[in-house]
Amino acid sequence: MKLNEALNIASEKNLDLVLVAPNNNPKVCKIMNYGKYKFEQAKKEKEARKKQKAFEVKEIRVTPNIDSHDFEFKVKNAQKFLSEGNKVRITLKFRGREMNYVKQGEEVLNKFIDALSEVGVTDKKPILERKIMFVNLSPKTKNN
């Protein structure tokens, strides 16, 4: 059909002529209410965003010479975060001369990983960047 004919039919029906496939020869057009179409597309996208599961990365900060009670308290918090479906980042910050005890800090993080092994899995081994060592834990899924 010629372009002028299609435009006339669309204007008679108070609808829009929308180009569907511009790369085809001949080009493919469709007569529709474009405003309504855009509204429905936006509505579908909004519904899809609602159904997505959003998660947060919760951070727990510790030091290399953490006390046993503080350790247990922070493990309990991390278990709660992981059971809610959030990721947990355990950050260990070295201050001053504590940089001489990097092994002790790594042991603390490994102790955390062992304590949380029931509810979480590590993404990578503990990483040291400047004066901060950290490890990320993700909640355990059914197939992990």
Secondary structure as the mmCIF struct_conf table of DSSP 4:
data_model
#
loop_
_struct_conf.conf_type_id
_struct_conf.id
_struct_conf.beg_label_comp_id
_struct_conf.beg_label_asym_id
_struct_conf.beg_label_seq_id
_struct_conf.end_label_comp_id
_struct_conf.end_label_asym_id
_struct_conf.end_label_seq_id
HELX_RH_AL_P HELX_RH_AL_P1 LEU A 3 GLU A 12
TURN_TY1_P TURN_TY1_P1 LYS A 13 ASN A 14
STRN STRN1 ASP A 16 ALA A 21
TURN_TY1_P TURN_TY1_P2 PRO A 22 ASN A 23
BEND BEND1 ASN A 24 PRO A 26
STRN STRN2 VAL A 28 MET A 32
HELX_RH_AL_P HELX_RH_AL_P2 TYR A 34 LYS A 51
BEND BEND2 GLN A 52 GLN A 52
STRN STRN3 VAL A 57 VAL A 62
TURN_TY1_P TURN_TY1_P3 PRO A 64 ASN A 65
HELX_RH_AL_P HELX_RH_AL_P3 SER A 68 SER A 83
TURN_TY1_P TURN_TY1_P4 GLU A 84 GLY A 85
STRN STRN4 LYS A 87 LYS A 93
HELX_RH_3T_P HELX_RH_3T_P1 GLY A 96 TYR A 101
HELX_RH_AL_P HELX_RH_AL_P4 VAL A 102 ALA A 115
TURN_TY1_P TURN_TY1_P5 LEU A 116 VAL A 119
STRN STRN5 GLY A 120 THR A 122
BEND BEND3 ASP A 123 LYS A 125
STRN STRN6 ILE A 127 GLU A 129
TURN_TY1_P TURN_TY1_P6 ARG A 130 LYS A 131
STRN STRN7 ILE A 132 PRO A 139
HELX_LH_PP_P HELX_LH_PP_P1 LYS A 140 THR A 141
TURN_TY1_P TURN_TY1_P7 LYS A 142 ASN A 143
#
